[in-house]
Amino acid sequence: MVKTALFVRLEAKAGKEEEVANFLKGGLSVVEGEPATIAWFAIQMSSSTFGIFDAFPDDAGRQAHLTGPLAAALMAKASELLSKAPSIEKVDVLASKLPGSK
């Protein structure tokens, strides 16, 4: 059951939009190895605004993701790719519908 989530907003530097999109697409293979990451979405909201929404069964899973390899890679590339620091919001999931859930 999904109880916690993260919403991360990313603003690409001018000319770095494609690199941000490719970084996010590559993140899928990393989070596939995280058993507590139940759902993970890389999204694009405008030409330069991107985001990540991911969901977890509990706060321990969320914390494991925040200290995991994708978060570390994002922070290492942030100054190169982003116009400002990522906005990372911890959120609670009130209701969800996922494949295989009833």
C-alpha positions in Angstrom: 0.0 0.0 0.0 1.2 3.5 -0.9 1.4 5.9 2.0 4.1 8.4 1.3 5.5 10.1 -1.8 7.8 12.7 -3.2 7.2 15.5 -5.7 10.4 16.9 -7.1 10.2 20.0 -9.4 13.2 20.7 -11.7 13.9 23.8 -13.7 16.3 23.2 -16.6 18.9 25.8 -17.5 18.4 27.3 -20.9 19.8 24.8 -23.5 19.9 21.9 -21.0 16.3 20.8 -21.4 17.2 17.7 -23.5 19.9 16.7 -21.1 17.5 16.9 -18.2 14.9 14.8 -20.1 17.6 12.2 -20.9 18.8 12.1 -17.3 15.3 11.5 -16.1 14.7 8.8 -18.7 17.9 7.1 -17.5 16.7 7.2 -13.9 14.1 4.5 -14.5 16.8 1.8 -14.6 18.1 3.0 -11.3 14.8 3.0 -9.4 13.8 -0.4 -10.8 16.4 -1.7 -8.3 14.6 0.0 -5.4 12.1 -2.5 -3.9 10.4 0.2 -1.8 9.8 2.5 -4.8 6.3 1.3 -5.7 5.7 3.9 -8.4 8.0 6.3 -10.2 7.2 8.9 -12.8 9.5 11.3 -14.7 7.3 14.1 -16.1 7.7 17.2 -18.2 5.4 20.1 -17.5 6.7 22.7 -19.9 9.7 23.2 -22.2 12.0 23.7 -19.2 10.1 22.4 -16.2 10.4 18.8 -15.3 9.4 16.7 -12.3 9.6 13.4 -10.5 6.7 11.8 -8.6 7.4 8.6 -6.7 5.5 6.7 -4.1 6.5 4.4 -1.2 4.8 2.1 1.3 6.3 4.1 4.3 8.7 6.8 5.3 11.6 4.3 5.5 11.2 3.6 1.8 11.0 7.3 1.0 14.2 7.9 3.0 16.0 5.0 1.3 15.2 6.6 -2.0 16.3 10.1 -0.9 19.7 8.7 0.1 20.0 6.3 -2.9 21.9 6.5 -6.1 19.4 8.5 -8.2 19.1 11.2 -5.6 22.9 11.4 -5.4 23.3 11.5 -9.2 20.7 14.3 -9.4 22.4 16.4 -6.8 25.8 15.9 -8.4 24.4 17.1 -11.8 22.1 19.8 -10.4 24.4 22.8 -10.8 25.3 21.8 -14.4 21.7 21.1 -15.6 19.3 23.1 -13.4 18.7 26.8 -13.1 18.0 26.4 -9.3 18.1 23.7 -6.7 15.5 21.0 -7.0 12.3 21.6 -5.0 11.7 18.4 -3.1 8.4 18.0 -1.3 7.5 15.1 1.0 3.8 14.3 0.6 1.4 11.9 2.1 -0.8 9.8 -0.2 -4.5 9.9 0.7 -5.6 7.4 -1.9 -4.1 5.5 -4.9 -4.9 3.1 -7.7 -2.0 1.0 -9.0 -2.0 -2.1 -11.2 -2.6 -5.2 -9.1 -4.2 -3.3 -6.2 -7.8 -3.6 -5.2 
